[in-house]
Amino acid sequence: MPGISILYPSSSLLLPSYELYPLVASARELSFEFYTSQQSLQSDRNECLLIVGWLQGAKVPAEGDYAWFEQLRRKYRVIAYLDCNDGAEIQRPSFLQFFDYWFMKQVFRDRNVYLRDLPGKRAYTGFYMDRFGVSDESQTPSWSTAVDASQIEKIRPAWNILIGAYPLHVIRTRLAASALWWRTPSLAAACVATPALRRLPQPKLPRCQARFTDSAYRPTVGFQRRLLLERVKENRRFLTGTVPKRQYQAELQEVQAVLSPFGWGEVCFRDAEAVIAGAVLVKPEMSHVETWPDLYQKYETYVPIEWDGSDVVEQVANLLDAPAERLRLAQAAWERLRAAYHELPGRVRSLRDTMLSGTAGDKRQVDPVAGRCSGPQNAIR
């Protein structure tokens, strides 16, 4: 069976437990081989390369990047990237020219959004800038998010962070990272604590947990969190404020709803934590993104709220006062997540097949002056 090589940064301990986990779990069956340095690829004989979460730091290619990608292009028939950034936007659009496919955790349902720069560099930050006059001031990023129209077809959804280590155990996370570094993916997969999902929990506390802050974010990104906390403060149906991790985890097993705002991106760890615990996910409306697993079907798997939070108190009150409806929503989301783990091998196989089906013999040249690829383009399905 033709294999696919995977280059990833070993410095990221969380990758094997989340974004890399589907590949790690399927490594033996689907012939994935893992590498952690550019030098280690020299002995690689596969024709397809998937680079995972490697592009950090500079937002535009440096002179050395053109040389490196030209070397890779001479070596590999197909080169793809798995973007590990949190949002649906592409933070490094000028790197798209080097790849045949650009896989993401979530993508904009309307691909035309990729054609323009986003105020605040997120899909949702412009809303708060326009509606509430929020500004990042000196923290405003200077790079672009607009994608060239010729590159749009490369963008594909893969899987999000709802699949992986729940709960997260620090020791097991380190063991998984170490096992993968030693190129034993089966052991790495065994170290990841994925949820059992045997029986839907039945939480008894009629409260909505809203224990989050905006302190780790620049103003336009964190404003949604600040606004939601302002909406629910001193409301007895919400649990707010910071608490020790152990108390946070204990509450998750008791509350019947969890309010999960956006962070640096739309999909958050809290989303999976809520569903696994049998709580109903309450979240700012998500119809602008396409993602998998998709736990964001309005009033089917989650309760959507307005981005300005104007209806959050009413929506949660209605939910907690309707036990049958709450149970229906919790069960639908829980079953969808459980089904996703069964569907995961097929999802990974689809990514592999997409890469293996790339056009053979494509030797594109990268012009370091124009920053564009010349020569025949790969066929994008």
N, C-alpha and C positions, 0 to 999 in steps of 0.2 A: 504494500500500500504506500503511495507517495506520502511523504511527511511534510509537515510545516514547522519551520523553526520559529521560536519565539524569543525575542530579545526584550528584556525588562530590567529596570534598575533594582538591584538587590538591596539598595539602601532603604527602599520603601517596605516596611514590615507588614503593612496592611494589604498590599496587593495580593498575596497568595490567599488571603482569607475573603476577598471580595471580587474585584475585577478579574483577577487571574483564576479564581476558584473554578469556574466552569471549564476552563482549559486544563487546569491541573487534574480535575476529576475525570476528564475524558482523555488524558494523555496516552494511556496505554492502548485504548481501543482505536483512537484516531491518529496515532503516530505524531504527537507533538514532542518537540525537543526544545529544551529551555537553555538559554544562554544569558549571561549577565555582563558581558563586555563586548566591545567591538572586536577586540583581538581574538576572542574565543570563536568568533564566526568564521575565522579563516579556514578551519578544518571542516566546516559544515558543508554537506553535499546536497541538501534539499534545494528545491527550486523556488520555494515560496517562503517569504519572511513576514512575520507579524511583529511589529514593534509596539510595545505596550508601555504607555505612560512615560516615555523617554524624553519627550520634548518639554523640558521645564527651563525656566530662566528666560532667555532671550525670546522676544515675540516675533522676530524676523530672522531669516537665515543669515548666518555669518559666512564669510568667505570659505571657511573650512567645511561648513555644512554642504556646500555645493560639491566639493571634492569627495566628501564621504558618501553622499547619496549617489554620485556618479559611479563610485566603486561598487556600491550595493547594486546599482542597476545593471552593471556588467556581470554581476555574480548571480542575481536572482531574476527569475522570470516575472514574478509578481511580488510587490511590496505593499503591505497594508499597515494601517495604524489603528490601534485601539486607544481612543482618547479617554483618559481617566479624569478629566476636569469635571466639575460638579454640574455645570449648567448645560442647557441645550445649545447654547451658542458655541462657536469655535473660537477659542482664544488665540490660535495661531494660524489664521487662514492662509498666510503666505507659504506655509509648509505643505499645503495640499498638493502643490505642483509635483512633489516628489513621490506621491503615493498613487496606487491604483484604486484603493478603497480606504475610506476613513470611517471606521466603526465608532459608535458613540453609545453612551448609557441612555441617553434620551435625545431626540431630535425634534425640531419644530415641525408640527403637523403641516403647516404651510411652509414649504421649502423656500418660498420667496423672501421670507424673513431673513434668510442668510445673505441676501443681496445688499443689505444696508447695515450701516453702523448703528449700534444700539447705544442710546444714551445710558451712561453708567455701566456699559458692557454686559448687561444682563437683560433678558426679555422683560423683566418686571420692574427694573429700576427706573425706566423712563416714566412709568405710570406715577410713581411717587414724586418724581421731579416735577412733572406737569401739574399733578393734583395738589401737592402739598408744598411745593417749592423747596424740596430737599436738595442739598448740594454736597458734593464730596470735597469741594474747595481744593485744598492743596493735595488731597488724596486721589484726585481724578486721574484714572489711567489715561495714557496717551496713545495706546495702540488701537488698531482698527479691528473690527469684528466682521467687516463685510467680506463676503466670499465672491470670487469671480464666477460669473454665470457658467463658464465652461467647466467648473469644478463641482457643481452642485450634485451631479449624478453619482459622485463618489461617496456621498454621505449616506451611511446606513445605520439603522439601530441594531445594537447587539443585545446587551442585557444590562440591567442596572444593579445597584447595590442592595436591592431587596433579597438577592440570592447571596448566601454566604454565612459568615459566622454570627449566629444569634443563639445565645448571648456571646459577647466577645470576651474571651479569656486571654489575658496577657501572655501567660506562659504558653498556651497552645498556639497563639499567634506567632510567637517567636519560634516555636518548634516547627511550625509550618513553613516559615520563611527560611529557616536553616535547612530543612529537608529539601526544599526546592533548590536552594543554592547548591546543595550536594547532588542535584539532578536526580532526585528520587521522588517524582511527583506523586506516586501512589501513597507514599508515606506522608507527604505534605497534605494530600487530600484527607487522609485519615485523621490528621491533627486538627482540622477545621471543625469547629463545633456547630454544625448546621442544626436547625430546629427539628425536633422529632415530629411535630404536627400529627400526633396520634388521635387526639380528641380535642374538640373545641372547648377552651376554658370558659367558665361561667362567672365572670367578675360580678361582685355584689355591691360595690360602692357606687352610688349614683352621682358621680362627680366626673368632671373632665380635667385631666391633668394638663397643665399648661406651664410646665417648669422649663423655661428656656430664657435666654437673655439675648440682647443685641450687642453685647460688649466686644465680641470678636470680629465685628464686621465694620467696614467703612459705612458712612451714613446712608447712602442710597440703597445699599444691599441690606443693611440691618433695620431700615425704617419699618418694613412690614412687621417685624417682630416687636419693635417698640410700640407700634400702633395697636397691634392685637393685645399686648399686655395692658395698654391703657384702656382698651375697651372692656376688659374682663376684671380689672382690679377691683377688689373688695366685693366681688360677686361670689356668693357662697357656693355656687355650683362649680367653681373653678379652683384648682389647686395651683397656686403660683409661687414664685420665689425659688431660690436655689436651695437644694438640700444635698446631703451626702449621697454618693452614688448608690450605696446600699439601700437607702430609703427610696431613692428614685426607682430602682429596680423592683422593690417591694410594692410600691404604689402601682406600678404597671400591671401587676398581677391582680389588683383590686378594683381599679377604676373602670367604668363602663365606656369612657370616651377619652380620646387623646387629641389635643389640638397640636398640629404639626405644621408650622410655617415653613416657608422656603428658607434655605440657608444660603450658601454660595451657589446652590443650584436648587432645582425644584424637588427632586426625589431625595429623601432624607432617611438616615438610619431609623429615626423615630417612627417612620411610616411602617416599617416592618415590625418593629418592636410592638407597636400598638396592635397590629393584626394578629401576630403570634400570640399575644396575651388575651385575645378575645375581645378587645375594646374596639369601638367604632372609631375609625379615623376621620377626624374633622380637619379640613385642609383648604387653603385658598384654591380656587377653581383651577383645574389642570387641563382644560381642553386644548390648550395651545401646544401640548407636547404629545409625542408618540413614543412609547417606551414599553419595555417588557422586563419582568412581569408587569402587567397593567392592572394595578389596583385602584385605578382612578376613573371608574365609571360612575357618573353622577347618580346618587341615590340608589346605587346598586352595590357598590363596594366601598363607598365613602360618602361623607356629607360635605358638599362644596360650600364655601363661603366666599363672599365678595372680597376682592383684593384690598378694599379699604376697611374690611372688618366690620362694616356697619350692621351686618346681620348675625354676627357670631353668637351673641348672647341668645337671641331668639332661636337660632338653629339648634344650639346645644340644649336649650330648655325643651324644645319640641322633641328632641331625640330622647332625652332622659325621661320624659313623661310618657313615652310610647314604648313599653317593653317589647312588644311583638316586633315592631319595626326595627328597634335596636338590635334584637337578636337576628333578624333577617339580614341586616347589613353586615353584622359581625361574621355571621356564618358564611355569607357569600364571599367576603374578602378572604377569610381564612381558607376556604376551599380552593379559591383561585390561586392562592400562594402555594398551597400544598400541591395542586396540579402542576404548577410551574416547575417544581423539582422533578416531577416525572417527565415533563416536556423538555427539560434542560439538555439531555443528550442530543435530541433532535435539533435544538437551537444551535448548539455548538457545531453539529455536523453541517448545518446549513452554512455557517460562516466558513467552515473548512471547504465545503464544496464550491462556494462562491470564489474563494481564492484559487482553488485548484483549476477552476474553469477559465481563469484568465488567459488571454491570448498568448500563445507560445511565441518565443523568438522576438519579442518586443525589446528593442534596445534604444530607448529614448535617450537623447542627449540633453543635458541641462546647461543652458546658457547662463553663466554667472553674472553677466552684465544685464541682460533683459530679465533674468529671473524666471524664464519660461522654459518649458520642455519642448524640444523640437523632435521631429521624426514621428513615426506612426503612433497614434494613441492606442492604449489598451482598450479592448472592447469591454464596456461596462454594461452588465445585464440590467 
